[in-house]
Amino acid sequence: MLTSEDHRQLAERCIRLARECTKPSVAEYLMTLAANYLELAELALRLRQPLAIIRRQHIKVVQTE
């Protein structure tokens, strides 16, 4: 499974390739691909949130009810 950093590196590669690309349709596709990789990077970060934090948030909600 790829990490958030892996997805960011892939996005950076796509952006570099898009900037060097002479065919506009390919450059546009690469930028779209880069955006998708950045979304995956953000998702990977959210999924890495420690379970302990999630449990603490749940406990606070239960205690306030």
PDB file with SEQRES, HELIX, SHEET and CRYST1 records, atoms N, CA, C and O in Angstrom:
SEQRES   1 A   65  MET LEU THR SER GLU ASP HIS ARG GLN LEU ALA GLU ARG          
SEQRES   2 A   65  CYS ILE ARG LEU ALA ARG GLU CYS THR LYS PRO SER VAL          
SEQRES   3 A   65  ALA GLU TYR LEU MET THR LEU ALA ALA ASN TYR LEU GLU          
SEQRES   4 A   65  LEU ALA GLU LEU ALA LEU ARG LEU ARG GLN PRO LEU ALA          
SEQRES   5 A   65  ILE ILE ARG ARG GLN HIS ILE LYS VAL VAL GLN THR GLU          
HELIX    1 AA1 SER A    4  GLU A   20  1                                  17    
HELIX    2 AA2 PRO A   24  LEU A   47  1                                  24    
HELIX    3 AA3 LEU A   51  THR A   64  1                                  14    
CRYST1    1.000    1.000    1.000  90.00  90.00  90.00 P 1           1          
ATOM      1  N   MET A   1       0.844  -1.180   0.000  1.00  0.00           N  
ATOM      2  CA  MET A   1       0.000   0.000   0.000  1.00  0.00           C  
ATOM      3  C   MET A   1       0.890   1.244   0.000  1.00  0.00           C  
ATOM      4  O   MET A   1       1.858   1.323   0.757  1.00  0.00           O  
ATOM      5  N   LEU A   2       0.564   2.194  -0.836  1.00  0.00           N  
ATOM      6  CA  LEU A   2       1.351   3.411  -0.947  1.00  0.00           C  
ATOM      7  C   LEU A   2       1.047   4.353   0.218  1.00  0.00           C  
ATOM      8  O   LEU A   2      -0.082   4.422   0.705  1.00  0.00           O  
ATOM      9  N   THR A   3       2.072   5.071   0.647  1.00  0.00           N  
ATOM     10  CA  THR A   3       1.904   6.041   1.724  1.00  0.00           C  
ATOM     11  C   THR A   3       1.526   7.403   1.151  1.00  0.00           C  
ATOM     12  O   THR A   3       1.520   7.605  -0.063  1.00  0.00           O  
ATOM     13  N   SER A   4       1.216   8.313   2.037  1.00  0.00           N  
ATOM     14  CA  SER A   4       0.904   9.674   1.631  1.00  0.00           C  
ATOM     15  C   SER A   4       2.081  10.286   0.882  1.00  0.00           C  
ATOM     16  O   SER A   4       1.899  10.954  -0.135  1.00  0.00           O  
ATOM     17  N   GLU A   5       3.283  10.055   1.387  1.00  0.00           N  
ATOM     18  CA  GLU A   5       4.484  10.595   0.740  1.00  0.00           C  
ATOM     19  C   GLU A   5       4.679  10.002  -0.656  1.00  0.00           C  
ATOM     20  O   GLU A   5       5.090  10.708  -1.576  1.00  0.00           O  
ATOM     21  N   ASP A   6       4.388   8.720  -0.818  1.00  0.00           N  
ATOM     22  CA  ASP A   6       4.483   8.088  -2.138  1.00  0.00           C  
ATOM     23  C   ASP A   6       3.552   8.773  -3.136  1.00  0.00           C  
ATOM     24  O   ASP A   6       3.943   9.062  -4.267  1.00  0.00           O  
ATOM     25  N   HIS A   7       2.316   9.029  -2.704  1.00  0.00           N  
ATOM     26  CA  HIS A   7       1.341   9.689  -3.580  1.00  0.00           C  
ATOM     27  C   HIS A   7       1.793  11.109  -3.926  1.00  0.00           C  
ATOM     28  O   HIS A   7       1.627  11.549  -5.064  1.00  0.00           O  
ATOM     29  N   ARG A   8       2.359  11.822  -2.963  1.00  0.00           N  
ATOM     30  CA  ARG A   8       2.845  13.179  -3.230  1.00  0.00           C  
ATOM     31  C   ARG A   8       3.987  13.159  -4.247  1.00  0.00           C  
ATOM     32  O   ARG A   8       4.045  14.010  -5.135  1.00  0.00           O  
ATOM     33  N   GLN A   9       4.883  12.201  -4.120  1.00  0.00           N  
ATOM     34  CA  GLN A   9       5.990  12.097  -5.071  1.00  0.00           C  
ATOM     35  C   GLN A   9       5.486  11.789  -6.478  1.00  0.00           C  
ATOM     36  O   GLN A   9       5.988  12.342  -7.457  1.00  0.00           O  
ATOM     37  N   LEU A  10       4.506  10.918  -6.576  1.00  0.00           N  
ATOM     38  CA  LEU A  10       3.928  10.615  -7.885  1.00  0.00           C  
ATOM     39  C   LEU A  10       3.266  11.856  -8.485  1.00  0.00           C  
ATOM     40  O   LEU A  10       3.375  12.105  -9.686  1.00  0.00           O  
ATOM     41  N   ALA A  11       2.587  12.625  -7.648  1.00  0.00           N  
ATOM     42  CA  ALA A  11       1.955  13.858  -8.119  1.00  0.00           C  
ATOM     43  C   ALA A  11       3.005  14.833  -8.636  1.00  0.00           C  
ATOM     44  O   ALA A  11       2.823  15.449  -9.686  1.00  0.00           O  
ATOM     45  N   GLU A  12       4.106  14.972  -7.899  1.00  0.00           N  
ATOM     46  CA  GLU A  12       5.177  15.871  -8.331  1.00  0.00           C  
ATOM     47  C   GLU A  12       5.769  15.440  -9.668  1.00  0.00           C  
ATOM     48  O   GLU A  12       6.079  16.280 -10.512  1.00  0.00           O  
ATOM     49  N   ARG A  13       5.924  14.148  -9.859  1.00  0.00           N  
ATOM     50  CA  ARG A  13       6.444  13.642 -11.139  1.00  0.00           C  
ATOM     51  C   ARG A  13       5.501  13.984 -12.282  1.00  0.00           C  
ATOM     52  O   ARG A  13       5.931  14.410 -13.354  1.00  0.00           O  
ATOM     53  N   CYS A  14       4.203  13.790 -12.036  1.00  0.00           N  
ATOM     54  CA  CYS A  14       3.209  14.097 -13.067  1.00  0.00           C  
ATOM     55  C   CYS A  14       3.239  15.580 -13.423  1.00  0.00           C  
ATOM     56  O   CYS A  14       3.135  15.945 -14.595  1.00  0.00           O  
ATOM     57  N   ILE A  15       3.379  16.430 -12.413  1.00  0.00           N  
ATOM     58  CA  ILE A  15       3.416  17.874 -12.656  1.00  0.00           C  
ATOM     59  C   ILE A  15       4.655  18.248 -13.466  1.00  0.00           C  
ATOM     60  O   ILE A  15       4.571  19.040 -14.404  1.00  0.00           O  
ATOM     61  N   ARG A  16       5.803  17.678 -13.104  1.00  0.00           N  
ATOM     62  CA  ARG A  16       7.031  17.964 -13.874  1.00  0.00           C  
ATOM     63  C   ARG A  16       6.879  17.527 -15.318  1.00  0.00           C  
ATOM     64  O   ARG A  16       7.257  18.255 -16.236  1.00  0.00           O  
ATOM     65  N   LEU A  17       6.320  16.329 -15.523  1.00  0.00           N  
ATOM     66  CA  LEU A  17       6.124  15.840 -16.888  1.00  0.00           C  
ATOM     67  C   LEU A  17       5.148  16.716 -17.663  1.00  0.00           C  
ATOM     68  O   LEU A  17       5.353  16.994 -18.845  1.00  0.00           O  
ATOM     69  N   ALA A  18       4.087  17.148 -16.989  1.00  0.00           N  
ATOM     70  CA  ALA A  18       3.088  17.999 -17.650  1.00  0.00           C  
ATOM     71  C   ALA A  18       3.701  19.316 -18.101  1.00  0.00           C  
ATOM     72  O   ALA A  18       3.388  19.812 -19.183  1.00  0.00           O  
ATOM     73  N   ARG A  19       4.571  19.879 -17.278  1.00  0.00           N  
ATOM     74  CA  ARG A  19       5.215  21.154 -17.631  1.00  0.00           C  
ATOM     75  C   ARG A  19       6.141  21.010 -18.838  1.00  0.00           C  
ATOM     76  O   ARG A  19       6.309  21.949 -19.616  1.00  0.00           O  
ATOM     77  N   GLU A  20       6.734  19.839 -18.985  1.00  0.00           N  
ATOM     78  CA  GLU A  20       7.663  19.603 -20.098  1.00  0.00           C  
ATOM     79  C   GLU A  20       6.965  19.088 -21.352  1.00  0.00           C  
ATOM     80  O   GLU A  20       7.559  19.053 -22.430  1.00  0.00           O  
ATOM     81  N   CYS A  21       5.726  18.695 -21.209  1.00  0.00           N  
ATOM     82  CA  CYS A  21       4.987  18.086 -22.311  1.00  0.00           C  
ATOM     83  C   CYS A  21       4.613  19.133 -23.366  1.00  0.00           C  
ATOM     84  O   CYS A  21       4.204  20.247 -23.039  1.00  0.00           O  
ATOM     85  N   THR A  22       4.763  18.753 -24.621  1.00  0.00           N  
ATOM     86  CA  THR A  22       4.424  19.671 -25.709  1.00  0.00           C  
ATOM     87  C   THR A  22       3.003  19.460 -26.241  1.00  0.00           C  
ATOM     88  O   THR A  22       2.475  20.307 -26.962  1.00  0.00           O  
ATOM     89  N   LYS A  23       2.400  18.350 -25.889  1.00  0.00           N  
ATOM     90  CA  LYS A  23       1.040  18.066 -26.349  1.00  0.00           C  
ATOM     91  C   LYS A  23       0.050  18.454 -25.246  1.00  0.00           C  
ATOM     92  O   LYS A  23       0.047  17.835 -24.182  1.00  0.00           O  
ATOM     93  N   PRO A  24      -0.786  19.463 -25.483  1.00  0.00           N  
ATOM     94  CA  PRO A  24      -1.686  19.968 -24.447  1.00  0.00           C  
ATOM     95  C   PRO A  24      -2.615  18.917 -23.829  1.00  0.00           C  
ATOM     96  O   PRO A  24      -2.865  18.947 -22.624  1.00  0.00           O  
ATOM     97  N   SER A  25      -3.118  18.007 -24.630  1.00  0.00           N  
ATOM     98  CA  SER A  25      -4.044  17.008 -24.088  1.00  0.00           C  
ATOM     99  C   SER A  25      -3.335  16.069 -23.110  1.00  0.00           C  
ATOM    100  O   SER A  25      -3.919  15.655 -22.109  1.00  0.00           O  
ATOM    101  N   VAL A  26      -2.097  15.741 -23.397  1.00  0.00           N  
ATOM    102  CA  VAL A  26      -1.320  14.875 -22.502  1.00  0.00           C  
ATOM    103  C   VAL A  26      -0.970  15.639 -21.227  1.00  0.00           C  
ATOM    104  O   VAL A  26      -1.037  15.084 -20.130  1.00  0.00           O  
ATOM    105  N   ALA A  27      -0.598  16.908 -21.370  1.00  0.00           N  
ATOM    106  CA  ALA A  27      -0.282  17.736 -20.210  1.00  0.00           C  
ATOM    107  C   ALA A  27      -1.498  17.859 -19.294  1.00  0.00           C  
ATOM    108  O   ALA A  27      -1.371  17.776 -18.072  1.00  0.00           O  
ATOM    109  N   GLU A  28      -2.665  18.057 -19.882  1.00  0.00           N  
ATOM    110  CA  GLU A  28      -3.898  18.162 -19.104  1.00  0.00           C  
ATOM    111  C   GLU A  28      -4.187  16.853 -18.363  1.00  0.00           C  
ATOM    112  O   GLU A  28      -4.572  16.872 -17.194  1.00  0.00           O  
ATOM    113  N   TYR A  29      -4.002  15.727 -19.038  1.00  0.00           N  
ATOM    114  CA  TYR A  29      -4.217  14.429 -18.409  1.00  0.00           C  
ATOM    115  C   TYR A  29      -3.250  14.242 -17.230  1.00  0.00           C  
ATOM    116  O   TYR A  29      -3.648  13.762 -16.169  1.00  0.00           O  
ATOM    117  N   LEU A  30      -1.987  14.622 -17.422  1.00  0.00           N  
ATOM    118  CA  LEU A  30      -0.996  14.478 -16.355  1.00  0.00           C  
ATOM    119  C   LEU A  30      -1.340  15.362 -15.157  1.00  0.00           C  
ATOM    120  O   LEU A  30      -1.135  14.951 -14.014  1.00  0.00           O  
ATOM    121  N   MET A  31      -1.853  16.554 -15.394  1.00  0.00           N  
ATOM    122  CA  MET A  31      -2.247  17.430 -14.285  1.00  0.00           C  
ATOM    123  C   MET A  31      -3.449  16.854 -13.535  1.00  0.00           C  
ATOM    124  O   MET A  31      -3.535  16.962 -12.312  1.00  0.00           O  
ATOM    125  N   THR A  32      -4.369  16.245 -14.274  1.00  0.00           N  
ATOM    126  CA  THR A  32      -5.503  15.583 -13.641  1.00  0.00           C  
ATOM    127  C   THR A  32      -5.027  14.405 -12.795  1.00  0.00           C  
ATOM    128  O   THR A  32      -5.499  14.198 -11.677  1.00  0.00           O  
ATOM    129  N   LEU A  33      -4.103  13.650 -13.333  1.00  0.00           N  
ATOM    130  CA  LEU A  33      -3.529  12.526 -12.603  1.00  0.00           C  
ATOM    131  C   LEU A  33      -2.824  13.008 -11.336  1.00  0.00           C  
ATOM    132  O   LEU A  33      -2.938  12.385 -10.280  1.00  0.00           O  
ATOM    133  N   ALA A  34      -2.098  14.117 -11.446  1.00  0.00           N  
ATOM    134  CA  ALA A  34      -1.424  14.696 -10.280  1.00  0.00           C  
ATOM    135  C   ALA A  34      -2.441  15.086  -9.210  1.00  0.00           C  
ATOM    136  O   ALA A  34      -2.223  14.834  -8.025  1.00  0.00           O  
ATOM    137  N   ALA A  35      -3.545  15.695  -9.621  1.00  0.00           N  
ATOM    138  CA  ALA A  35      -4.589  16.087  -8.670  1.00  0.00           C  
ATOM    139  C   ALA A  35      -5.162  14.854  -7.967  1.00  0.00           C  
ATOM    140  O   ALA A  35      -5.424  14.887  -6.765  1.00  0.00           O  
ATOM    141  N   ASN A  36      -5.352  13.784  -8.711  1.00  0.00           N  
ATOM    142  CA  ASN A  36      -5.864  12.544  -8.116  1.00  0.00           C  
ATOM    143  C   ASN A  36      -4.885  11.980  -7.094  1.00  0.00           C  
ATOM    144  O   ASN A  36      -5.287  11.516  -6.028  1.00  0.00           O  
ATOM    145  N   TYR A  37      -3.589  12.024  -7.430  1.00  0.00           N  
ATOM    146  CA  TYR A  37      -2.576  11.545  -6.478  1.00  0.00           C  
ATOM    147  C   TYR A  37      -2.562  12.396  -5.211  1.00  0.00           C  
ATOM    148  O   TYR A  37      -2.379  11.867  -4.114  1.00  0.00           O  
ATOM    149  N   LEU A  38      -2.751  13.702  -5.350  1.00  0.00           N  
ATOM    150  CA  LEU A  38      -2.783  14.561  -4.168  1.00  0.00           C  
ATOM    151  C   LEU A  38      -3.995  14.259  -3.299  1.00  0.00           C  
ATOM    152  O   LEU A  38      -3.902  14.307  -2.072  1.00  0.00           O  
ATOM    153  N   GLU A  39      -5.126  13.952  -3.916  1.00  0.00           N  
ATOM    154  CA  GLU A  39      -6.314  13.547  -3.153  1.00  0.00           C  
ATOM    155  C   GLU A  39      -6.043  12.254  -2.398  1.00  0.00           C  
ATOM    156  O   GLU A  39      -6.430  12.113  -1.238  1.00  0.00           O  
ATOM    157  N   LEU A  40      -5.384  11.321  -3.051  1.00  0.00           N  
ATOM    158  CA  LEU A  40      -5.040  10.059  -2.390  1.00  0.00           C  
ATOM    159  C   LEU A  40      -4.066  10.285  -1.243  1.00  0.00           C  
ATOM    160  O   LEU A  40      -4.146   9.603  -0.221  1.00  0.00           O  
ATOM    161  N   ALA A  41      -3.158  11.224  -1.400  1.00  0.00           N  
ATOM    162  CA  ALA A  41      -2.212  11.550  -0.335  1.00  0.00           C  
ATOM    163  C   ALA A  41      -2.957  12.068   0.897  1.00  0.00           C  
ATOM    164  O   ALA A  41      -2.658  11.674   2.024  1.00  0.00           O  
ATOM    165  N   GLU A  42      -3.925  12.953   0.670  1.00  0.00           N  
ATOM    166  CA  GLU A  42      -4.725  13.482   1.780  1.00  0.00           C  
ATOM    167  C   GLU A  42      -5.536  12.371   2.457  1.00  0.00           C  
ATOM    168  O   GLU A  42      -5.624  12.318   3.683  1.00  0.00           O  
ATOM    169  N   LEU A  43      -6.109  11.511   1.669  1.00  0.00           N  
ATOM    170  CA  LEU A  43      -6.880  10.395   2.216  1.00  0.00           C  
ATOM    171  C   LEU A  43      -5.978   9.485   3.044  1.00  0.00           C  
ATOM    172  O   LEU A  43      -6.365   9.043   4.126  1.00  0.00           O  
ATOM    173  N   ALA A  44      -4.787   9.205   2.545  1.00  0.00           N  
ATOM    174  CA  ALA A  44      -3.850   8.351   3.276  1.00  0.00           C  
ATOM    175  C   ALA A  44      -3.476   8.983   4.611  1.00  0.00           C  
ATOM    176  O   ALA A  44      -3.318   8.277   5.607  1.00  0.00           O  
ATOM    177  N   LEU A  45      -3.333  10.308   4.641  1.00  0.00           N  
ATOM    178  CA  LEU A  45      -3.033  10.991   5.904  1.00  0.00           C  
ATOM    179  C   LEU A  45      -4.173  10.849   6.893  1.00  0.00           C  
ATOM    180  O   LEU A  45      -3.947  10.595   8.076  1.00  0.00           O  
ATOM    181  N   ARG A  46      -5.398  11.012   6.414  1.00  0.00           N  
ATOM    182  CA  ARG A  46      -6.563  10.883   7.299  1.00  0.00           C  
ATOM    183  C   ARG A  46      -6.702   9.471   7.843  1.00  0.00           C  
ATOM    184  O   ARG A  46      -7.096   9.280   8.993  1.00  0.00           O  
ATOM    185  N   LEU A  47      -6.382   8.488   7.023  1.00  0.00           N  
ATOM    186  CA  LEU A  47      -6.506   7.099   7.459  1.00  0.00           C  
ATOM    187  C   LEU A  47      -5.428   6.718   8.462  1.00  0.00           C  
ATOM    188  O   LEU A  47      -5.589   5.747   9.200  1.00  0.00           O  
ATOM    189  N   ARG A  48      -4.331   7.467   8.500  1.00  0.00           N  
ATOM    190  CA  ARG A  48      -3.251   7.186   9.431  1.00  0.00           C  
ATOM    191  C   ARG A  48      -3.514   7.753  10.812  1.00  0.00           C  
ATOM    192  O   ARG A  48      -2.720   7.533  11.726  1.00  0.00           O  
ATOM    193  N   GLN A  49      -4.620   8.483  10.986  1.00  0.00           N  
ATOM    194  CA  GLN A  49      -4.922   9.074  12.283  1.00  0.00           C  
ATOM    195  C   GLN A  49      -4.950   7.965  13.329  1.00  0.00           C  
ATOM    196  O   GLN A  49      -5.672   6.979  13.179  1.00  0.00           O  
ATOM    197  N   PRO A  50      -4.165   8.129  14.383  1.00  0.00           N  
ATOM    198  CA  PRO A  50      -4.090   7.065  15.390  1.00  0.00           C  
ATOM    199  C   PRO A  50      -5.451   6.725  15.980  1.00  0.00           C  
ATOM    200  O   PRO A  50      -6.284   7.603  16.207  1.00  0.00           O  
ATOM    201  N   LEU A  51      -5.656   5.469  16.217  1.00  0.00           N  
ATOM    202  CA  LEU A  51      -6.915   4.991  16.779  1.00  0.00           C  
ATOM    203  C   LEU A  51      -7.150   5.588  18.155  1.00  0.00           C  
ATOM    204  O   LEU A  51      -8.298   5.806  18.542  1.00  0.00           O  
ATOM    205  N   ALA A  52      -6.093   5.856  18.898  1.00  0.00           N  
ATOM    206  CA  ALA A  52      -6.237   6.435  20.229  1.00  0.00           C  
ATOM    207  C   ALA A  52      -6.932   7.793  20.175  1.00  0.00           C  
ATOM    208  O   ALA A  52      -7.755   8.104  21.036  1.00  0.00           O  
ATOM    209  N   ILE A  53      -6.604   8.599  19.167  1.00  0.00           N  
ATOM    210  CA  ILE A  53      -7.248   9.911  19.039  1.00  0.00           C  
ATOM    211  C   ILE A  53      -8.726   9.737  18.759  1.00  0.00           C  
ATOM    212  O   ILE A  53      -9.561  10.439  19.330  1.00  0.00           O  
ATOM    213  N   ILE A  54      -9.047   8.807  17.885  1.00  0.00           N  
ATOM    214  CA  ILE A  54     -10.451   8.541  17.562  1.00  0.00           C  
ATOM    215  C   ILE A  54     -11.190   8.076  18.812  1.00  0.00           C  
ATOM    216  O   ILE A  54     -12.320   8.499  19.056  1.00  0.00           O  
ATOM    217  N   ARG A  55     -10.568   7.219  19.595  1.00  0.00           N  
ATOM    218  CA  ARG A  55     -11.203   6.741  20.824  1.00  0.00           C  
ATOM    219  C   ARG A  55     -11.431   7.886  21.801  1.00  0.00           C  
ATOM    220  O   ARG A  55     -12.494   7.976  22.416  1.00  0.00           O  
ATOM    221  N   ARG A  56     -10.418   8.779  21.950  1.00  0.00           N  
ATOM    222  CA  ARG A  56     -10.570   9.918  22.859  1.00  0.00           C  
ATOM    223  C   ARG A  56     -11.717  10.813  22.415  1.00  0.00           C  
ATOM    224  O   ARG A  56     -12.484  11.291  23.251  1.00  0.00           O  
ATOM    225  N   GLN A  57     -11.843  11.044  21.131  1.00  0.00           N  
ATOM    226  CA  GLN A  57     -12.936  11.870  20.629  1.00  0.00           C  
ATOM    227  C   GLN A  57     -14.273  11.218  20.942  1.00  0.00           C  
ATOM    228  O   GLN A  57     -15.228  11.900  21.315  1.00  0.00           O  
ATOM    229  N   HIS A  58     -14.343   9.905  20.791  1.00  0.00           N  
ATOM    230  CA  HIS A  58     -15.583   9.173  21.087  1.00  0.00           C  
ATOM    231  C   HIS A  58     -15.905   9.261  22.569  1.00  0.00           C  
ATOM    232  O   HIS A  58     -17.063   9.450  22.941  1.00  0.00           O  
ATOM    233  N   ILE A  59     -14.897   9.126  23.414  1.00  0.00           N  
ATOM    234  CA  ILE A  59     -15.118   9.186  24.859  1.00  0.00           C  
ATOM    235  C   ILE A  59     -15.630  10.568  25.251  1.00  0.00           C  
ATOM    236  O   ILE A  59     -16.529  10.669  26.086  1.00  0.00           O  
ATOM    237  N   LYS A  60     -15.080  11.636  24.668  1.00  0.00           N  
ATOM    238  CA  LYS A  60     -15.548  12.990  24.973  1.00  0.00           C  
ATOM    239  C   LYS A  60     -17.012  13.156  24.597  1.00  0.00           C  
ATOM    240  O   LYS A  60     -17.775  13.777  25.336  1.00  0.00           O  
ATOM    241  N   VAL A  61     -17.406  12.614  23.470  1.00  0.00           N  
ATOM    242  CA  VAL A  61     -18.802  12.713  23.033  1.00  0.00           C  
ATOM    243  C   VAL A  61     -19.705  11.966  23.992  1.00  0.00           C  
ATOM    244  O   VAL A  61     -20.767  12.469  24.356  1.00  0.00           O  
ATOM    245  N   VAL A  62     -19.307  10.782  24.407  1.00  0.00           N  
ATOM    246  CA  VAL A  62     -20.120   9.972  25.317  1.00  0.00           C  
ATOM    247  C   VAL A  62     -20.221  10.661  26.669  1.00  0.00           C  
ATOM    248  O   VAL A  62     -21.292  10.653  27.276  1.00  0.00           O  
ATOM    249  N   GLN A  63     -19.127  11.263  27.163  1.00  0.00           N  
ATOM    250  CA  GLN A  63     -19.124  11.912  28.462  1.00  0.00           C  
ATOM    251  C   GLN A  63     -20.006  13.144  28.486  1.00  0.00           C  
ATOM    252  O   GLN A  63     -20.575  13.460  29.531  1.00  0.00           O  
ATOM    253  N   THR A  64     -20.137  13.838  27.394  1.00  0.00           N  
ATOM    254  CA  THR A  64     -20.929  15.058  27.372  1.00  0.00           C  
ATOM    255  C   THR A  64     -22.423  14.787  27.223  1.00  0.00           C  
ATOM    256  O   THR A  64     -23.242  15.680  27.440  1.00  0.00           O  
ATOM    257  N   GLU A  65     -22.769  13.597  26.865  1.00  0.00           N  
ATOM    258  CA  GLU A  65     -24.198  13.282  26.657  1.00  0.00           C  
ATOM    259  C   GLU A  65     -24.905  12.980  27.946  1.00  0.00           C  
ATOM    260  O   GLU A  65     -26.104  12.698  27.941  1.00  0.00           O  
TER     261      GLU A  65                                                      
END                                                                             
